[in-house]
Protein backbone atom coordinates (compact mmCIF):
# COMPACT_ATOMS: atom_id res chain seq x y z
CA UNK A 1 0.00 0.00 0.00
CA UNK A 2 1.44 3.35 -0.98
CA UNK A 3 1.22 6.44 1.18
CA UNK A 4 -0.37 9.42 -0.51
CA UNK A 5 -1.57 12.98 -0.14
CA UNK A 6 -4.70 13.97 -2.10
CA UNK A 7 -6.74 17.03 -2.99
CA UNK A 8 -10.26 16.50 -4.31
CA UNK A 9 -12.34 19.03 -6.28
CA UNK A 10 -15.96 18.34 -7.04
CA UNK A 11 -16.68 18.51 -10.74
CA UNK A 12 -13.03 18.50 -11.79
CA UNK A 13 -13.08 14.85 -12.85
CA UNK A 14 -16.09 15.45 -15.08
CA UNK A 15 -14.50 18.54 -16.59
CA UNK A 16 -11.20 16.78 -17.28
CA UNK A 17 -12.99 13.83 -18.88
CA UNK A 18 -15.03 16.19 -21.07
CA UNK A 19 -11.94 18.11 -22.18
CA UNK A 20 -10.14 14.82 -22.83
CA UNK A 21 -12.90 13.81 -25.26
CA UNK A 22 -12.93 17.13 -27.10
CA UNK A 23 -9.30 18.25 -26.98
CA UNK A 24 -6.80 15.64 -25.72
CA UNK A 25 -3.86 18.02 -26.14
CA UNK A 26 -5.49 20.55 -23.81
CA UNK A 27 -6.20 17.78 -21.30
CA UNK A 28 -2.53 16.76 -21.32
CA UNK A 29 -1.48 20.39 -20.84
CA UNK A 30 -3.84 20.84 -17.89
CA UNK A 31 -2.44 17.66 -16.33
CA UNK A 32 1.10 19.03 -16.75
CA UNK A 33 0.02 22.34 -15.18
CA UNK A 34 -1.52 20.57 -12.18
CA UNK A 35 1.61 18.44 -11.74
CA UNK A 36 3.81 21.54 -11.90
CA UNK A 37 1.59 23.19 -9.26
CA UNK A 38 2.58 20.33 -6.96
CA UNK A 39 6.33 20.94 -7.43
CA UNK A 40 6.92 22.81 -4.14
CA UNK A 41 5.46 19.98 -2.09
CA UNK A 42 7.08 17.24 -4.15
CA UNK A 43 10.52 18.85 -3.80
CA UNK A 44 9.98 19.32 -0.05
CA UNK A 45 9.00 15.65 0.32
CA UNK A 46 12.01 14.56 -1.74
CA UNK A 47 14.29 16.75 0.37
CA UNK A 48 12.98 15.16 3.57
CA UNK A 49 13.74 11.62 2.35
CA UNK A 50 17.24 10.56 3.43
CA UNK A 51 19.62 9.52 0.68
CA UNK A 52 21.09 6.71 2.76
CA UNK A 53 19.05 4.00 4.49
CA UNK A 54 17.63 5.20 7.81
CA UNK A 55 18.30 1.80 9.38
CA UNK A 56 21.28 -0.46 8.75
CA UNK A 57 19.09 -3.48 7.99
CA UNK A 58 17.72 -1.68 4.91
CA UNK A 59 21.07 -2.10 3.12
CA UNK A 60 20.55 -5.13 0.89
CA UNK A 61 19.57 -6.00 -2.67
CA UNK A 62 16.00 -7.18 -2.02
CA UNK A 63 12.60 -5.67 -2.72
CA UNK A 64 12.60 -3.65 0.50
CA UNK A 65 16.11 -2.25 0.07
CA UNK A 66 16.69 1.51 0.29
CA UNK A 67 17.68 2.63 -3.23
CA UNK A 68 17.43 6.32 -4.12
CA UNK A 69 13.90 6.46 -2.76
CA UNK A 70 13.28 10.13 -3.59
CA UNK A 71 12.60 9.16 -7.21
CA UNK A 72 9.57 7.19 -5.97
CA UNK A 73 7.48 10.29 -5.19
CA UNK A 74 4.95 10.57 -8.01
CA UNK A 75 2.14 13.02 -8.86
CA UNK A 76 -0.96 11.62 -10.56
CA UNK A 77 -4.12 13.33 -11.82
CA UNK A 78 -6.87 10.72 -11.53
CA UNK A 79 -10.20 10.83 -13.39
CA UNK A 80 -11.15 7.21 -12.80
CA UNK A 81 -14.84 6.39 -12.55
CA UNK A 82 -16.28 4.13 -9.88
CA UNK A 83 -15.84 0.39 -10.13
CA UNK A 84 -18.89 -1.64 -11.15
CA UNK A 85 -19.34 -3.00 -7.64
CA UNK A 86 -19.62 0.57 -6.31
CA UNK A 87 -21.83 1.86 -9.14
CA UNK A 88 -24.53 -0.54 -7.98
CA UNK A 89 -24.35 1.22 -4.59
CA UNK A 90 -24.90 4.61 -6.26
CA UNK A 91 -21.31 5.88 -6.56
CA UNK A 92 -20.25 7.73 -9.67
CA UNK A 93 -16.58 8.12 -8.73
CA UNK A 94 -14.32 6.41 -6.24
CA UNK A 95 -13.64 8.27 -3.04
CA UNK A 96 -10.07 9.00 -4.08
CA UNK A 97 -8.39 12.33 -4.61
CA UNK A 98 -8.31 13.87 -8.04
CA UNK A 99 -4.71 14.97 -7.51
CA UNK A 100 -2.52 12.48 -5.67
CA UNK A 101 1.10 12.64 -4.57
CA UNK A 102 2.13 9.08 -3.89
CA UNK A 103 5.17 7.43 -2.35
CA UNK A 104 5.78 4.30 -4.38
CA UNK A 105 8.14 1.48 -3.56
CA UNK A 106 8.18 -0.93 -0.65
CA UNK A 107 11.05 0.63 1.29
CA UNK A 108 9.71 4.18 1.16
CA UNK A 109 6.12 3.19 1.96
CA UNK A 110 7.17 1.01 4.90
CA UNK A 111 9.53 3.61 6.28
CA UNK A 112 6.96 6.37 5.92
CA UNK A 113 4.09 4.60 7.68
CA UNK A 114 5.71 2.01 10.01
CA UNK A 115 4.09 2.11 13.42
CA UNK A 116 0.88 3.77 12.27
CA UNK A 117 -1.45 0.78 12.67
CA UNK A 118 -2.46 -1.22 15.72
CA UNK A 119 -0.14 -4.16 14.97
CA UNK A 120 3.50 -3.08 15.24
CA UNK A 121 5.03 -6.19 13.65
CA UNK A 122 2.55 -6.99 10.82
CA UNK A 123 3.92 -10.54 10.63
CA UNK A 124 2.84 -13.57 12.64
CA UNK A 125 6.02 -15.45 11.80
CA UNK A 126 8.37 -14.70 14.73
CA UNK A 127 11.42 -15.07 12.48
CA UNK A 128 10.23 -12.26 10.24
CA UNK A 129 8.51 -10.01 12.76
CA UNK A 130 10.39 -6.78 13.49
CA UNK A 131 8.89 -5.39 16.68
CA UNK A 132 11.50 -2.62 16.99
CA UNK A 133 11.34 -1.42 13.38
CA UNK A 134 8.77 1.35 13.96
CA UNK A 135 10.36 2.47 17.23
CA UNK A 136 13.82 2.65 15.63
CA UNK A 137 12.46 4.74 12.75
CA UNK A 138 10.64 7.05 15.13
CA UNK A 139 13.79 7.61 17.15
CA UNK A 140 15.88 8.35 14.03
CA UNK A 141 13.35 10.30 11.95
CA UNK A 142 9.93 11.29 13.35
CA UNK A 143 6.54 9.74 14.03
CA UNK A 144 4.56 8.00 11.25
CA UNK A 145 3.89 9.62 8.34
CA UNK A 146 7.51 10.62 8.28
CA UNK A 147 7.64 12.15 4.80
CA UNK A 148 4.31 12.61 3.01
CA UNK A 149 1.90 14.22 5.49
CA UNK A 150 4.67 15.77 7.55
CA UNK A 151 5.53 18.09 4.68
CA UNK A 152 2.06 18.50 3.16
CA UNK A 153 0.63 20.71 5.90
CA UNK A 154 3.28 23.37 5.22
CA UNK A 155 2.39 23.63 1.52
CA UNK A 156 -1.32 22.80 1.41
CA UNK A 157 -2.58 26.41 1.23
CA UNK A 158 -0.12 27.37 -1.53
CA UNK A 159 -0.87 24.27 -3.60
CA UNK A 160 -4.61 24.62 -3.12
CA UNK A 161 -4.42 28.21 -4.39
CA UNK A 162 -2.32 27.19 -7.42
CA UNK A 163 -4.62 24.30 -8.29
CA UNK A 164 -7.71 26.49 -7.77
CA UNK A 165 -6.46 28.80 -10.52
CA UNK A 166 -5.99 25.84 -12.83
CA UNK A 167 -9.42 24.43 -11.90
CA UNK A 168 -11.03 27.78 -12.76
CA UNK A 169 -9.29 27.63 -16.14
CA UNK A 170 -10.54 24.06 -16.65
CA UNK A 171 -14.11 25.00 -15.76
CA UNK A 172 -14.05 28.04 -18.07
CA UNK A 173 -12.68 25.91 -20.90
CA UNK A 174 -15.32 23.24 -20.28
CA UNK A 175 -18.09 25.82 -20.34
CA UNK A 176 -16.77 27.18 -23.66
CA UNK A 177 -16.76 23.65 -25.10
CA UNK A 178 -20.30 22.98 -23.91
CA UNK A 179 -21.57 26.27 -25.38
CA UNK A 180 -19.99 25.40 -28.76
CA UNK A 181 -21.94 22.11 -28.94
Secondary structure, DSSP 8 states (H G I E B T S, - for coil): --EEEEE--TTHHHHHHHHHHH-HHHHHHHHHHHHHHTHHHHHHHHHHS-SS-SSGGG-SSSTT--S-GGGGEEEEE---B--HHHHTTT-SB-SS-SEEEEE-SHHHHHHHHTT-SS-SS--S-TTT--TTHHHHHHHHS-SSS-SHHHHHHHHHHHHHHHHHHHHHHHHHHHHHHHHH-
